[in-house]
Amino acid sequence: MKTSGRNQLRGNVLSVETDGIMAKVKVDIGAQNIVTSIITKDAVDDLGLAKGDQVGVLIKSTSVMITK
């Protein structure tokens, strides 16, 4: 996958909490740091996100995205 995002981190999904059409995803990026991102439930389903998955976290000036 290619992306224009320059700030890329890797981590493991700690939790995925869905509420209606939105979801809160917490990712452990190491050194006692956790990134929390609010994404759509459709994005969670499309990526097949689940606790324990290794994922990428892309941080842009206007948003934080989750990749798998």
PDB file with SEQRES, HELIX, SHEET and CRYST1 records, atoms N, CA, C and O in Angstrom:
SEQRES   1 A   68  MET LYS THR SER GLY ARG ASN GLN LEU ARG GLY ASN VAL          
SEQRES   2 A   68  LEU SER VAL GLU THR ASP GLY ILE MET ALA LYS VAL LYS          
SEQRES   3 A   68  VAL ASP ILE GLY ALA GLN ASN ILE VAL THR SER ILE ILE          
SEQRES   4 A   68  THR LYS ASP ALA VAL ASP ASP LEU GLY LEU ALA LYS GLY          
SEQRES   5 A   68  ASP GLN VAL GLY VAL LEU ILE LYS SER THR SER VAL MET          
SEQRES   6 A   68  ILE THR LYS                                                  
HELIX    1 AA1 LYS A   41  LEU A   47  1                                   7    
SHEET    1 AA1 5 ASN A  33  THR A  40  0                                        
SHEET    2 AA1 5 MET A  22  GLY A  30 -1                                        
SHEET    3 AA1 5 ASN A   7  ASP A  19 -1                                        
SHEET    4 AA1 5 GLN A  54  LYS A  60 -1                                        
SHEET    5 AA1 5 SER A  63  THR A  67 -1                                        
CRYST1    1.000    1.000    1.000  90.00  90.00  90.00 P 1           1          
ATOM      1  N   MET A   1       0.838  -1.172   0.000  1.00  0.00           N  
ATOM      2  CA  MET A   1       0.000   0.000   0.000  1.00  0.00           C  
ATOM      3  C   MET A   1       0.881   1.233   0.000  1.00  0.00           C  
ATOM      4  O   MET A   1       1.803   1.328   0.811  1.00  0.00           O  
ATOM      5  N   LYS A   2       0.623   2.177  -0.888  1.00  0.00           N  
ATOM      6  CA  LYS A   2       1.334   3.448  -0.905  1.00  0.00           C  
ATOM      7  C   LYS A   2       0.439   4.522  -0.310  1.00  0.00           C  
ATOM      8  O   LYS A   2      -0.779   4.503  -0.485  1.00  0.00           O  
ATOM      9  N   THR A   3       1.062   5.459   0.395  1.00  0.00           N  
ATOM     10  CA  THR A   3       0.306   6.547   1.003  1.00  0.00           C  
ATOM     11  C   THR A   3       1.168   7.793   1.056  1.00  0.00           C  
ATOM     12  O   THR A   3       2.396   7.715   1.038  1.00  0.00           O  
ATOM     13  N   SER A   4       0.513   8.944   1.121  1.00  0.00           N  
ATOM     14  CA  SER A   4       1.257  10.195   1.249  1.00  0.00           C  
ATOM     15  C   SER A   4       1.559  10.518   2.708  1.00  0.00           C  
ATOM     16  O   SER A   4       2.307  11.454   2.992  1.00  0.00           O  
ATOM     17  N   GLY A   5       0.984   9.750   3.639  1.00  0.00           N  
ATOM     18  CA  GLY A   5       1.231   9.983   5.061  1.00  0.00           C  
ATOM     19  C   GLY A   5       2.684   9.731   5.412  1.00  0.00           C  
ATOM     20  O   GLY A   5       3.217   8.659   5.124  1.00  0.00           O  
ATOM     21  N   ARG A   6       3.324  10.698   6.025  1.00  0.00           N  
ATOM     22  CA  ARG A   6       4.745  10.571   6.361  1.00  0.00           C  
ATOM     23  C   ARG A   6       4.969  10.039   7.774  1.00  0.00           C  
ATOM     24  O   ARG A   6       6.004   9.431   8.045  1.00  0.00           O  
ATOM     25  N   ASN A   7       4.029  10.257   8.664  1.00  0.00           N  
ATOM     26  CA  ASN A   7       4.170   9.823  10.047  1.00  0.00           C  
ATOM     27  C   ASN A   7       3.462   8.486  10.208  1.00  0.00           C  
ATOM     28  O   ASN A   7       2.252   8.433  10.427  1.00  0.00           O  
ATOM     29  N   GLN A   8       4.235   7.400  10.098  1.00  0.00           N  
ATOM     30  CA  GLN A   8       3.676   6.059  10.143  1.00  0.00           C  
ATOM     31  C   GLN A   8       4.245   5.294  11.329  1.00  0.00           C  
ATOM     32  O   GLN A   8       5.457   5.272  11.544  1.00  0.00           O  
ATOM     33  N   LEU A   9       3.355   4.667  12.097  1.00  0.00           N  
ATOM     34  CA  LEU A   9       3.739   3.878  13.258  1.00  0.00           C  
ATOM     35  C   LEU A   9       3.136   2.489  13.115  1.00  0.00           C  
ATOM     36  O   LEU A   9       2.138   2.317  12.416  1.00  0.00           O  
ATOM     37  N   ARG A  10       3.726   1.507  13.764  1.00  0.00           N  
ATOM     38  CA  ARG A  10       3.179   0.150  13.800  1.00  0.00           C  
ATOM     39  C   ARG A  10       2.775  -0.151  15.232  1.00  0.00           C  
ATOM     40  O   ARG A  10       3.384   0.354  16.175  1.00  0.00           O  
ATOM     41  N   GLY A  11       1.760  -0.965  15.393  1.00  0.00           N  
ATOM     42  CA  GLY A  11       1.329  -1.331  16.727  1.00  0.00           C  
ATOM     43  C   GLY A  11       0.335  -2.470  16.697  1.00  0.00           C  
ATOM     44  O   GLY A  11       0.020  -3.020  15.642  1.00  0.00           O  
ATOM     45  N   ASN A  12      -0.153  -2.812  17.880  1.00  0.00           N  
ATOM     46  CA  ASN A  12      -1.125  -3.892  18.032  1.00  0.00           C  
ATOM     47  C   ASN A  12      -2.434  -3.339  18.570  1.00  0.00           C  
ATOM     48  O   ASN A  12      -2.444  -2.509  19.479  1.00  0.00           O  
ATOM     49  N   VAL A  13      -3.543  -3.809  17.995  1.00  0.00           N  
ATOM     50  CA  VAL A  13      -4.861  -3.355  18.422  1.00  0.00           C  
ATOM     51  C   VAL A  13      -5.128  -3.855  19.840  1.00  0.00           C  
ATOM     52  O   VAL A  13      -5.076  -5.055  20.111  1.00  0.00           O  
ATOM     53  N   LEU A  14      -5.414  -2.908  20.739  1.00  0.00           N  
ATOM     54  CA  LEU A  14      -5.775  -3.252  22.116  1.00  0.00           C  
ATOM     55  C   LEU A  14      -7.268  -3.495  22.241  1.00  0.00           C  
ATOM     56  O   LEU A  14      -7.703  -4.399  22.955  1.00  0.00           O  
ATOM     57  N   SER A  15      -8.061  -2.671  21.533  1.00  0.00           N  
ATOM     58  CA  SER A  15      -9.513  -2.819  21.612  1.00  0.00           C  
ATOM     59  C   SER A  15     -10.176  -2.158  20.417  1.00  0.00           C  
ATOM     60  O   SER A  15      -9.640  -1.233  19.806  1.00  0.00           O  
ATOM     61  N   VAL A  16     -11.367  -2.668  20.105  1.00  0.00           N  
ATOM     62  CA  VAL A  16     -12.233  -2.085  19.081  1.00  0.00           C  
ATOM     63  C   VAL A  16     -13.622  -2.001  19.703  1.00  0.00           C  
ATOM     64  O   VAL A  16     -14.238  -3.025  20.002  1.00  0.00           O  
ATOM     65  N   GLU A  17     -14.112  -0.778  19.898  1.00  0.00           N  
ATOM     66  CA  GLU A  17     -15.435  -0.571  20.486  1.00  0.00           C  
ATOM     67  C   GLU A  17     -16.324   0.093  19.448  1.00  0.00           C  
ATOM     68  O   GLU A  17     -16.049   1.212  19.013  1.00  0.00           O  
ATOM     69  N   THR A  18     -17.399  -0.598  19.046  1.00  0.00           N  
ATOM     70  CA  THR A  18     -18.306  -0.020  18.060  1.00  0.00           C  
ATOM     71  C   THR A  18     -19.528   0.558  18.755  1.00  0.00           C  
ATOM     72  O   THR A  18     -19.984   0.049  19.779  1.00  0.00           O  
ATOM     73  N   ASP A  19     -20.054   1.645  18.167  1.00  0.00           N  
ATOM     74  CA  ASP A  19     -21.255   2.300  18.682  1.00  0.00           C  
ATOM     75  C   ASP A  19     -21.977   2.906  17.487  1.00  0.00           C  
ATOM     76  O   ASP A  19     -21.611   3.977  17.002  1.00  0.00           O  
ATOM     77  N   GLY A  20     -23.001   2.213  17.025  1.00  0.00           N  
ATOM     78  CA  GLY A  20     -23.708   2.690  15.839  1.00  0.00           C  
ATOM     79  C   GLY A  20     -22.834   2.557  14.604  1.00  0.00           C  
ATOM     80  O   GLY A  20     -22.344   1.472  14.291  1.00  0.00           O  
ATOM     81  N   ILE A  21     -22.641   3.680  13.899  1.00  0.00           N  
ATOM     82  CA  ILE A  21     -21.847   3.649  12.667  1.00  0.00           C  
ATOM     83  C   ILE A  21     -20.377   3.985  12.898  1.00  0.00           C  
ATOM     84  O   ILE A  21     -19.589   3.981  11.952  1.00  0.00           O  
ATOM     85  N   MET A  22     -19.997   4.278  14.148  1.00  0.00           N  
ATOM     86  CA  MET A  22     -18.622   4.661  14.463  1.00  0.00           C  
ATOM     87  C   MET A  22     -17.962   3.612  15.355  1.00  0.00           C  
ATOM     88  O   MET A  22     -18.633   2.784  15.970  1.00  0.00           O  
ATOM     89  N   ALA A  23     -16.621   3.669  15.409  1.00  0.00           N  
ATOM     90  CA  ALA A  23     -15.862   2.748  16.253  1.00  0.00           C  
ATOM     91  C   ALA A  23     -14.649   3.469  16.832  1.00  0.00           C  
ATOM     92  O   ALA A  23     -14.064   4.343  16.191  1.00  0.00           O  
ATOM     93  N   LYS A  24     -14.283   3.089  18.054  1.00  0.00           N  
ATOM     94  CA  LYS A  24     -13.072   3.601  18.696  1.00  0.00           C  
ATOM     95  C   LYS A  24     -12.050   2.472  18.702  1.00  0.00           C  
ATOM     96  O   LYS A  24     -12.306   1.395  19.239  1.00  0.00           O  
ATOM     97  N   VAL A  25     -10.886   2.728  18.096  1.00  0.00           N  
ATOM     98  CA  VAL A  25      -9.829   1.728  18.006  1.00  0.00           C  
ATOM     99  C   VAL A  25      -8.632   2.223  18.809  1.00  0.00           C  
ATOM    100  O   VAL A  25      -8.133   3.324  18.577  1.00  0.00           O  
ATOM    101  N   LYS A  26      -8.174   1.402  19.757  1.00  0.00           N  
ATOM    102  CA  LYS A  26      -6.987   1.732  20.544  1.00  0.00           C  
ATOM    103  C   LYS A  26      -5.846   0.839  20.082  1.00  0.00           C  
ATOM    104  O   LYS A  26      -5.989  -0.380  19.987  1.00  0.00           O  
ATOM    105  N   VAL A  27      -4.685   1.482  19.790  1.00  0.00           N  
ATOM    106  CA  VAL A  27      -3.520   0.767  19.274  1.00  0.00           C  
ATOM    107  C   VAL A  27      -2.322   1.035  20.177  1.00  0.00           C  
ATOM    108  O   VAL A  27      -1.970   2.188  20.425  1.00  0.00           O  
ATOM    109  N   ASP A  28      -1.699  -0.031  20.665  1.00  0.00           N  
ATOM    110  CA  ASP A  28      -0.479   0.068  21.469  1.00  0.00           C  
ATOM    111  C   ASP A  28       0.699   0.194  20.511  1.00  0.00           C  
ATOM    112  O   ASP A  28       0.991  -0.733  19.757  1.00  0.00           O  
ATOM    113  N   ILE A  29       1.385   1.356  20.540  1.00  0.00           N  
ATOM    114  CA  ILE A  29       2.517   1.579  19.637  1.00  0.00           C  
ATOM    115  C   ILE A  29       3.855   1.420  20.360  1.00  0.00           C  
ATOM    116  O   ILE A  29       4.901   1.784  19.823  1.00  0.00           O  
ATOM    117  N   GLY A  30       3.820   0.882  21.570  1.00  0.00           N  
ATOM    118  CA  GLY A  30       5.048   0.615  22.317  1.00  0.00           C  
ATOM    119  C   GLY A  30       5.446   1.752  23.233  1.00  0.00           C  
ATOM    120  O   GLY A  30       4.882   2.845  23.173  1.00  0.00           O  
ATOM    121  N   ALA A  31       6.422   1.482  24.081  1.00  0.00           N  
ATOM    122  CA  ALA A  31       6.949   2.455  25.044  1.00  0.00           C  
ATOM    123  C   ALA A  31       5.823   3.095  25.852  1.00  0.00           C  
ATOM    124  O   ALA A  31       5.852   4.293  26.133  1.00  0.00           O  
ATOM    125  N   GLN A  32       4.829   2.283  26.224  1.00  0.00           N  
ATOM    126  CA  GLN A  32       3.675   2.717  27.013  1.00  0.00           C  
ATOM    127  C   GLN A  32       2.872   3.827  26.332  1.00  0.00           C  
ATOM    128  O   GLN A  32       2.310   4.687  27.010  1.00  0.00           O  
ATOM    129  N   ASN A  33       2.814   3.813  24.999  1.00  0.00           N  
ATOM    130  CA  ASN A  33       2.041   4.795  24.239  1.00  0.00           C  
ATOM    131  C   ASN A  33       0.880   4.105  23.539  1.00  0.00           C  
ATOM    132  O   ASN A  33       1.039   3.051  22.924  1.00  0.00           O  
ATOM    133  N   ILE A  34      -0.292   4.725  23.648  1.00  0.00           N  
ATOM    134  CA  ILE A  34      -1.498   4.206  23.008  1.00  0.00           C  
ATOM    135  C   ILE A  34      -2.085   5.302  22.133  1.00  0.00           C  
ATOM    136  O   ILE A  34      -2.250   6.440  22.571  1.00  0.00           O  
ATOM    137  N   VAL A  35      -2.401   4.945  20.885  1.00  0.00           N  
ATOM    138  CA  VAL A  35      -3.071   5.860  19.964  1.00  0.00           C  
ATOM    139  C   VAL A  35      -4.528   5.423  19.886  1.00  0.00           C  
ATOM    140  O   VAL A  35      -4.821   4.242  19.700  1.00  0.00           O  
ATOM    141  N   THR A  36      -5.443   6.389  20.030  1.00  0.00           N  
ATOM    142  CA  THR A  36      -6.869   6.115  19.898  1.00  0.00           C  
ATOM    143  C   THR A  36      -7.388   6.842  18.674  1.00  0.00           C  
ATOM    144  O   THR A  36      -7.138   8.034  18.499  1.00  0.00           O  
ATOM    145  N   SER A  37      -8.112   6.124  17.828  1.00  0.00           N  
ATOM    146  CA  SER A  37      -8.673   6.713  16.612  1.00  0.00           C  
ATOM    147  C   SER A  37     -10.157   6.386  16.525  1.00  0.00           C  
ATOM    148  O   SER A  37     -10.574   5.267  16.824  1.00  0.00           O  
ATOM    149  N   ILE A  38     -10.946   7.369  16.114  1.00  0.00           N  
ATOM    150  CA  ILE A  38     -12.365   7.158  15.847  1.00  0.00           C  
ATOM    151  C   ILE A  38     -12.516   6.998  14.339  1.00  0.00           C  
ATOM    152  O   ILE A  38     -12.204   7.911  13.575  1.00  0.00           O  
ATOM    153  N   ILE A  39     -12.999   5.827  13.916  1.00  0.00           N  
ATOM    154  CA  ILE A  39     -13.188   5.548  12.493  1.00  0.00           C  
ATOM    155  C   ILE A  39     -14.592   4.971  12.303  1.00  0.00           C  
ATOM    156  O   ILE A  39     -15.284   4.687  13.280  1.00  0.00           O  
ATOM    157  N   THR A  40     -15.005   4.799  11.066  1.00  0.00           N  
ATOM    158  CA  THR A  40     -16.329   4.229  10.828  1.00  0.00           C  
ATOM    159  C   THR A  40     -16.329   2.726  11.097  1.00  0.00           C  
ATOM    160  O   THR A  40     -15.304   2.054  10.986  1.00  0.00           O  
ATOM    161  N   LYS A  41     -17.511   2.222  11.456  1.00  0.00           N  
ATOM    162  CA  LYS A  41     -17.655   0.776  11.636  1.00  0.00           C  
ATOM    163  C   LYS A  41     -17.391   0.064  10.315  1.00  0.00           C  
ATOM    164  O   LYS A  41     -16.845  -1.039  10.303  1.00  0.00           O  
ATOM    165  N   ASP A  42     -17.776   0.687   9.199  1.00  0.00           N  
ATOM    166  CA  ASP A  42     -17.489   0.100   7.883  1.00  0.00           C  
ATOM    167  C   ASP A  42     -15.989  -0.098   7.684  1.00  0.00           C  
ATOM    168  O   ASP A  42     -15.569  -1.116   7.132  1.00  0.00           O  
ATOM    169  N   ALA A  43     -15.167   0.876   8.132  1.00  0.00           N  
ATOM    170  CA  ALA A  43     -13.713   0.755   8.006  1.00  0.00           C  
ATOM    171  C   ALA A  43     -13.205  -0.413   8.850  1.00  0.00           C  
ATOM    172  O   ALA A  43     -12.334  -1.166   8.414  1.00  0.00           O  
ATOM    173  N   VAL A  44     -13.749  -0.563  10.058  1.00  0.00           N  
ATOM    174  CA  VAL A  44     -13.374  -1.695  10.918  1.00  0.00           C  
ATOM    175  C   VAL A  44     -13.709  -3.009  10.216  1.00  0.00           C  
ATOM    176  O   VAL A  44     -12.899  -3.936  10.191  1.00  0.00           O  
ATOM    177  N   ASP A  45     -14.908  -3.077   9.651  1.00  0.00           N  
ATOM    178  CA  ASP A  45     -15.338  -4.300   8.961  1.00  0.00           C  
ATOM    179  C   ASP A  45     -14.489  -4.562   7.716  1.00  0.00           C  
ATOM    180  O   ASP A  45     -14.075  -5.696   7.475  1.00  0.00           O  
ATOM    181  N   ASP A  46     -14.229  -3.513   6.923  1.00  0.00           N  
ATOM    182  CA  ASP A  46     -13.431  -3.664   5.698  1.00  0.00           C  
ATOM    183  C   ASP A  46     -12.022  -4.166   6.000  1.00  0.00           C  
ATOM    184  O   ASP A  46     -11.478  -4.993   5.269  1.00  0.00           O  
ATOM    185  N   LEU A  47     -11.430  -3.652   7.097  1.00  0.00           N  
ATOM    186  CA  LEU A  47     -10.077  -4.056   7.482  1.00  0.00           C  
ATOM    187  C   LEU A  47     -10.070  -5.364   8.274  1.00  0.00           C  
ATOM    188  O   LEU A  47      -9.026  -5.999   8.427  1.00  0.00           O  
ATOM    189  N   GLY A  48     -11.231  -5.759   8.772  1.00  0.00           N  
ATOM    190  CA  GLY A  48     -11.297  -6.958   9.606  1.00  0.00           C  
ATOM    191  C   GLY A  48     -10.554  -6.772  10.911  1.00  0.00           C  
ATOM    192  O   GLY A  48      -9.921  -7.705  11.405  1.00  0.00           O  
ATOM    193  N   LEU A  49     -10.623  -5.563  11.481  1.00  0.00           N  
ATOM    194  CA  LEU A  49      -9.861  -5.254  12.695  1.00  0.00           C  
ATOM    195  C   LEU A  49     -10.372  -6.040  13.896  1.00  0.00           C  
ATOM    196  O   LEU A  49     -11.578  -6.169  14.105  1.00  0.00           O  
ATOM    197  N   ALA A  50      -9.436  -6.562  14.679  1.00  0.00           N  
ATOM    198  CA  ALA A  50      -9.762  -7.287  15.900  1.00  0.00           C  
ATOM    199  C   ALA A  50      -8.619  -7.106  16.896  1.00  0.00           C  
ATOM    200  O   ALA A  50      -7.484  -6.813  16.520  1.00  0.00           O  
ATOM    201  N   LYS A  51      -8.946  -7.287  18.165  1.00  0.00           N  
ATOM    202  CA  LYS A  51      -7.946  -7.195  19.225  1.00  0.00           C  
ATOM    203  C   LYS A  51      -6.775  -8.112  18.899  1.00  0.00           C  
ATOM    204  O   LYS A  51      -6.967  -9.267  18.518  1.00  0.00           O  
ATOM    205  N   GLY A  52      -5.549  -7.584  19.052  1.00  0.00           N  
ATOM    206  CA  GLY A  52      -4.344  -8.365  18.812  1.00  0.00           C  
ATOM    207  C   GLY A  52      -3.762  -8.220  17.420  1.00  0.00           C  
ATOM    208  O   GLY A  52      -2.613  -8.595  17.188  1.00  0.00           O  
ATOM    209  N   ASP A  53      -4.548  -7.675  16.478  1.00  0.00           N  
ATOM    210  CA  ASP A  53      -4.040  -7.481  15.115  1.00  0.00           C  
ATOM    211  C   ASP A  53      -2.879  -6.498  15.098  1.00  0.00           C  
ATOM    212  O   ASP A  53      -2.882  -5.511  15.834  1.00  0.00           O  
ATOM    213  N   GLN A  54      -1.881  -6.772  14.252  1.00  0.00           N  
ATOM    214  CA  GLN A  54      -0.817  -5.800  14.027  1.00  0.00           C  
ATOM    215  C   GLN A  54      -1.293  -4.869  12.916  1.00  0.00           C  
ATOM    216  O   GLN A  54      -1.729  -5.321  11.858  1.00  0.00           O  
ATOM    217  N   VAL A  55      -1.202  -3.554  13.172  1.00  0.00           N  
ATOM    218  CA  VAL A  55      -1.706  -2.562  12.226  1.00  0.00           C  
ATOM    219  C   VAL A  55      -0.717  -1.415  12.086  1.00  0.00           C  
ATOM    220  O   VAL A  55       0.217  -1.273  12.875  1.00  0.00           O  
ATOM    221  N   GLY A  56      -0.944  -0.609  11.072  1.00  0.00           N  
ATOM    222  CA  GLY A  56      -0.207   0.634  10.904  1.00  0.00           C  
ATOM    223  C   GLY A  56      -1.094   1.788  11.320  1.00  0.00           C  
ATOM    224  O   GLY A  56      -2.313   1.739  11.153  1.00  0.00           O  
ATOM    225  N   VAL A  57      -0.481   2.824  11.859  1.00  0.00           N  
ATOM    226  CA  VAL A  57      -1.190   4.046  12.223  1.00  0.00           C  
ATOM    227  C   VAL A  57      -0.574   5.170  11.405  1.00  0.00           C  
ATOM    228  O   VAL A  57       0.622   5.440  11.512  1.00  0.00           O  
ATOM    229  N   LEU A  58      -1.388   5.822  10.591  1.00  0.00           N  
ATOM    230  CA  LEU A  58      -0.925   6.934   9.768  1.00  0.00           C  
ATOM    231  C   LEU A  58      -1.430   8.226  10.374  1.00  0.00           C  
ATOM    232  O   LEU A  58      -2.631   8.391  10.588  1.00  0.00           O  
ATOM    233  N   ILE A  59      -0.518   9.142  10.649  1.00  0.00           N  
ATOM    234  CA  ILE A  59      -0.891  10.413  11.263  1.00  0.00           C  
ATOM    235  C   ILE A  59      -0.619  11.523  10.266  1.00  0.00           C  
ATOM    236  O   ILE A  59       0.525  11.775   9.885  1.00  0.00           O  
ATOM    237  N   LYS A  60      -1.696  12.185   9.849  1.00  0.00           N  
ATOM    238  CA  LYS A  60      -1.574  13.344   8.966  1.00  0.00           C  
ATOM    239  C   LYS A  60      -1.962  14.573   9.780  1.00  0.00           C  
ATOM    240  O   LYS A  60      -2.489  14.451  10.886  1.00  0.00           O  
ATOM    241  N   SER A  61      -1.706  15.733   9.240  1.00  0.00           N  
ATOM    242  CA  SER A  61      -1.971  16.959   9.989  1.00  0.00           C  
ATOM    243  C   SER A  61      -3.442  17.112  10.362  1.00  0.00           C  
ATOM    244  O   SER A  61      -3.762  17.797  11.333  1.00  0.00           O  
ATOM    245  N   THR A  62      -4.341  16.485   9.604  1.00  0.00           N  
ATOM    246  CA  THR A  62      -5.768  16.629   9.872  1.00  0.00           C  
ATOM    247  C   THR A  62      -6.446  15.367  10.371  1.00  0.00           C  
ATOM    248  O   THR A  62      -7.628  15.406  10.714  1.00  0.00           O  
ATOM    249  N   SER A  63      -5.726  14.238  10.424  1.00  0.00           N  
ATOM    250  CA  SER A  63      -6.399  13.006  10.823  1.00  0.00           C  
ATOM    251  C   SER A  63      -5.413  11.911  11.209  1.00  0.00           C  
ATOM    252  O   SER A  63      -4.220  11.989  10.915  1.00  0.00           O  
ATOM    253  N   VAL A  64      -5.943  10.888  11.876  1.00  0.00           N  
ATOM    254  CA  VAL A  64      -5.199   9.672  12.184  1.00  0.00           C  
ATOM    255  C   VAL A  64      -5.955   8.527  11.529  1.00  0.00           C  
ATOM    256  O   VAL A  64      -7.162   8.390  11.732  1.00  0.00           O  
ATOM    257  N   MET A  65      -5.261   7.697  10.742  1.00  0.00           N  
ATOM    258  CA  MET A  65      -5.898   6.587  10.037  1.00  0.00           C  
ATOM    259  C   MET A  65      -5.293   5.267  10.488  1.00  0.00           C  
ATOM    260  O   MET A  65      -4.146   5.217  10.933  1.00  0.00           O  
ATOM    261  N   ILE A  66      -6.069   4.203  10.369  1.00  0.00           N  
ATOM    262  CA  ILE A  66      -5.611   2.863  10.701  1.00  0.00           C  
ATOM    263  C   ILE A  66      -5.455   2.063   9.409  1.00  0.00           C  
ATOM    264  O   ILE A  66      -6.322   2.118   8.537  1.00  0.00           O  
ATOM    265  N   THR A  67      -4.351   1.319   9.283  1.00  0.00           N  
ATOM    266  CA  THR A  67      -4.150   0.446   8.125  1.00  0.00           C  
ATOM    267  C   THR A  67      -3.881  -0.970   8.599  1.00  0.00           C  
ATOM    268  O   THR A  67      -3.494  -1.191   9.747  1.00  0.00           O  
ATOM    269  N   LYS A  68      -4.085  -1.908   7.722  1.00  0.00           N  
ATOM    270  CA  LYS A  68      -3.789  -3.310   8.078  1.00  0.00           C  
ATOM    271  C   LYS A  68      -3.223  -4.016   6.880  1.00  0.00           C  
ATOM    272  O   LYS A  68      -2.905  -5.202   6.957  1.00  0.00           O  
TER     273      LYS A  68                                                      
END                                                                             
